[in-house]
Amino acid sequence: MHRKHRPATYGLLAEFESPEALHNAAIRARSEGYSCMDAYTPFPVEGMGAIFGSHRKRVSLITLIGGLAGGLGGYYMQHWMSAVNYPLNVGGRPLESILAFIPVTFEMAVLGAALSAFLGMLALNGLPQPYHPVFNVDQFAMASRDKFFLCIQAIDPKFDQRGTRELLEAMDAHGVFDVPY
Amino acid sequence: MPSLTYVPGEEIRRMQWRAFWVGAIAMAICIVGAFFSRVQFFQSYLLGFLYWTGMGLGCMAIMMLHHLTSGAWGMVIRRPLESASRTIALMALLFIPLAFGVPSIYSWVNRTGLSQEQLQYLNVPFFLIRSAVYFAVWLLLAFRFSSWSQRQDTDNDASLIRKMRLLSGPGLVIYSLTMSLASVDWIMSLEPRWYSTIFGLLVIGGQLLSAMAFAIVILVLLASRQPLSEIVGPRHLHDLGKLLLTFVMIWAYLSFSQLLLIWAGNLTHEIPWYLRRWHGGWMWVGLALILFHFFIPFFLLLSQDLKRNAKALGLLAAFMLVVRALDLYWVTVPEFSPAGVFHLHWMNILVPIGIGGLWLAVFAWQLRLRPLLPLGDPQLHQALEHE
């Protein structure tokens, strides 16, 4: 994961007093052309997802694929066991008893969908993540209490140590911190 | 809350009269047809009767479900649901012609091939008494809720919401028990030697699905203009769409369970019901049901965008109303064709349309009597908050 030109810092972290200030700052930053940024708040702030772009569609697609794979796999498993590997005559019913296979097929589809939704969500979130540079800023502990943070990452093509700091300060940030690796 | 009056608009009055004339003309044509084919008329009449009685009962059940669970989804459709539950009075009236048609519809009237125990249950007087009791119980429930809801508009009495909630639990139990018995009497006894313990629940699940689809269609129509266009948003439709998906899945689950158990059991008195529906063209109706009653609505309703889109959800709900009629056709009509061949008599379509026109007219008339939202409900404001 090491880039050739790794920026000197992870990025800039701006602290805000209220969810509204954070919301406005995020909109402003986006309109300035920044895309690599994230917000950290003590509680869910409505509308933030829309600003950063949500991954709803991608999780849905992963879940659908997982569900279909689980269903098809579940059916194939029963077909192979009952009709190919160990054919067993049960009361004269056909070996390939489609009706009898449906409950397990359905259950396997649900299992596949649920597991892929959960694991897909974790994968898209980049979790689990034992280390994150934002915790190097002492003030960041307040993100789980009563302060609201916006972090613009240094890998953003528009990032400029001076210009970005000025922009954040101009947006009523309570404080702007360098985030070291 | 915006200062609007929620008085039902002129378009509901127009709908009432249009529906009435469509229903009256269709019924008049069918009554002429009855002189030529009395048996066919009564068999078609049973179809229409079952479809529209189920609609009113399903609406009443969803209304009780909402009283128990509350939520914004039910607040916006409560007045249509209450109006639909009052149409049970019309269906009680329309049961009277059916009473005269019992010999044309049910083979058990001939008393052939049935045990003494079966005949003690399946005879015309007891059949009519049971049906009268079902309607009495349903009317009592429907009008109890209706009058409490009306008092709530004016009295500002906080105890009314508690009363409605308290009656809803027992009300749902009573509805489930009476409707299970009614489905045995009205539908299952068409083939008196066949029984399925899941059948009552299957009919109830179908009624809930019909009612939810109907409520969505009505809400989408009402929300296309003032005053409800100010209130009803994607949030409400999203919840209603999820409930529609739930009822689609309940129907599929119960239908499949019944088929699987009978197929696995492979007993001589159980399988003829399905064999009859697997030959003579009926198979295509059954396959169409698997496709249109489950797979297509199931996969479409998985989409969040579709559930939040008024036009798309309304169209799908209207489509489900048609498919519900197809399901009822598949369950009842094969018992009427001795040769076991698929047939479609014109009265099988026109009588349900005729009864449906009268039903819709009464529904629209009832909807016009009160404001379109339960204005006295203390939970209304919460339900109408925007996202």
Chai-1 contact restraints between the chains, C-beta under 6 A:
chainA,res_idxA,chainB,res_idxB,connection_type,confidence,min_distance_angstrom,max_distance_angstrom,comment,restraint_id
A,L99,B,L260,contact,1.0,0.0,6.0,A-B,restraint_1
A,L99,B,W263,contact,1.0,0.0,6.0,A-B,restraint_2
